[in-house]
Amino acid sequence: MPPLHPGGRPIVLGAAAVTAAARFGLRAIGLRRTGGIVGRIGTVATLASAAFFRAPHRVPPPGNGLVVAPADGLVMLIEEAAPPPELGLDPTPRPRVSIFLSVFDVHVQRSPLAGTVTAVAYRPGKFLSADLDKASSDNERNSLAIRATTGEELVVTQIAGLVARRIVCDVERGAALQTGQTYGLIRFGSRVDTYLPPGTPVLVRVGQRSIGGETVLADLGAGAPAPDGLAEASSGAAGSSV
């Protein structure tokens, strides 16, 4: 089992404690069979919780200016969009890459690049399914603005989903982050949006699986055009947005 995110340890330990207490309590009053069944169910639930809150070690690719995926999941949308208004940034639309996290994905979030957090903004909202286009604008979210060591500004947003009810952000304004460093967690199905600097070519496609901290979303130091087929995928995704 990979290491656990600190935000998940109380839940995993609590599940283990409740399971042990229920099992031995039932056995103590003569309900041995019931205690065994409860113990097995509780053990499975505890292991499932530990798997959900896993925070595996990741190795970011070398190179300055590389933007890596902030989360594991499915690249579900690539479009031009303004950053969250609560950050107070320039509203000029910029490339946005949306990654959907199912309940089976690693749910820790990682810094997409090395830099300094210049703003943190939380906004309450709805709990629509995270795979809907309007989840970016309507759902509860927490956004970071990060000034890269190379000077560019990037935004990453944690978005709650249909069953997600808790967004954890472990950094504050002024924090220094390294590429791939974990900074937060969303409990259960959710979504993470990355807003790249205007005009940045995107190096992933809709439908691609991402590995947080390792999959390269963009190269801020490159001026090469996007891969073949990306423009069509991006325009198709943008056309389906609300």
N, C-alpha and C positions, 0 to 999 in steps of 0.2 A: 504494500500500500504506500503510495507517495505521501509526502508530508501533508498535513492538514493546514488549511488557512486558519489563523487565530479566531476569526469570526465564527467558525464552525465547531471549534473544540467544545464549547459549553453544550452545544446541542448533542454532539456525539457522546460526550461523557454522561450527559443527562439521560439519554436513551439507554446507555449501558447500565446506569445505576437503577433506573426504573425496571429494566428487564430482570436484573439480578434480584432486586427486592421482591418483585412479583413472583418470580420462580421459587425462591426459597420461602417466601411467606405462604404460598399455596401448599408447598410440600410440608411445611410445619404444621398445617392444620389437617393433614391427611389427604390432600388433593394432589397426589404425586403425578398422576397422569395429566391433569389439567396444568400443573406447574411445568411439566415437561413441554407441553404444547405451547404454552405462553412463552417459555424460555426460548424455544426454537424460533417462534415468530419474532420475538424481541431481538434475538441475535441477528436475524436477517435484516430487520429494520435498522439496527445499529450499524451493520456493515454497509447498508445502502446509504445511510447518512454520511458515513466516513468517505465513501466513494464520491458522493456529491460534493463534499467540501475539500476534495483533494486539490493540492497545489503543486503539481509536478515541476521539477527543475527543467528549465528551457535554456537553450543556447542561442542568443540572437546572432544573426549573420554579421560579419565584420564589415566596416565601411561607414564613413560619415554621410549623413543625410538620408539614410535608409529609414523608412517608416514601416514598422512591423505591425501585424494585426494585434489589437489590444485584447482579443479574446478568441477562444476556440469556437467554431461554429460554421454556419453556412453563409456565404456571401449572397444575400438575398436582394440587394438593391444597390445600384450605383447611379447617382444623379447629381445635378447641380442644386444646391440648397443653401439658404442663408443660415449662419450659425444660430444657436439658441439666443433669443433676444436678451435673456436675463444676464448674459455675460457682458453686455454693453459693447460688443465688438462691431466692426464695420459690417453692415448687413449685405454686402456684396455676395451673391451666390458663389459657392465654391464646390469642388467635388466632394461628395459625401459617400462614404462606403458603409453600408449597414450590414452587420453580422448578427444572425439570429442564433441564439443558444437554446438548444433543447434541454430537457431535464437530464439527458445523458452526457452532455458536454461538461468540460471543466468550466466552472463558473467564476473563477477569479479573473480580475482584469489586470492588464499589464500596460505600462507606459509604452506608447508606440515609438518613442524616440527619446534621446537624452536631452534634458532641458530643465527649465525652471517653471514651476506652476505660477502663473500670473493672476489667475482668477479661479474661484470655485463658486458654483452657483447651483443651489438645489431648488427645484420647482415641483410642488405637489401636482397631482393630476389623476387621470383615470387609470384603469388597469385593463385596457383592451389587450387582445392577443398581440404579442410582440411581432408577429409576422405580418401585421397589417401596415400599409403604407403610412396611415395617419398616426401610428403609435409614436413616431418621432415627435410630433407636435402636441398630441393630446395626453400621453401617458406621464406618470410621475417619472422624474429624471434627475440626474446629477451630472453637471458638466464641469470639465476642467479646460482651461486655456493654458497651453504649454508653449513657452518661448524656447525654441530649440537652441542648442549651443551654436548652431550655424546661423542663427538670426531669424529663421522663419517662425511663424506662429501657426499652431495647430490646435484643434479642439477635439476632445473625446468625450462622449456622453454615454452614461449608463442609463438604461431605460427599463423600467419595470414592465413585466408582462402580465398575462392573464392570471397566473397563480403566484407571481412574485409579489411579495409584500414588504420587502426589506432591501434597501440599497445601502451598502456599506462603503464608505470612502474614508481611507486611512491617511489622506494627505491634506494639507492646508496650503493656503497661498504662501509662496516663498520657498516651498519644498523643492529640493533638487532631486530629479529622477534620472535613472539610468534606463537605457533601452531594455525593454522586457521586464523591468522591475514591477512586482505586483503592487497595486495601490488600492484595490477594492474588491468587492464581491457583490453579486446579486443572487439572492436566494430564489431558486427555481427558474422556470423558463423566462427568458428575457432577451434583450437586444443591446448592442453597443454600436454607436455611430462614430465614425471618424471623419472630421472635416479637414480636408487638406488645403494648403494655400491655393488661391485662385490660379488656374492654368496648369496645375500639376497633373502630369499623365498618371493614370491609374494602371497598375500592373497586375491586377486580378480581374476575374470575370464573374458575372452573376452565375451562381450554381457551384462555384468552387468552394471546397472546404478550406478553412483557415486554421492554422495552429498558432495560438497566442504566443507572442514573443519571438516567433520564428518566420512566419509567412510574410514576405515583403509586399506591402500594399503600394508603395511608391518610392521613388528615388528623388529627393529634393534637389540633388545635384545634377540630375540628368535632364536633358532637353529632348530626348528621343520621343517619337510618337508612341502612342499606346499600341499594344499588340493588336494584330489583325482580329477583327470581330468584336473588339471591345466597344467601339463606337456604336455598333448596332445593338449590342447588349445593353449599353448604357442608355441609348435613346429609347429602347423598348421598355426598360425599367422605368425611366422617367415618365414615359407616356402613360404608365399604369398608375402613377402616383396620384394621390388625392390633394 
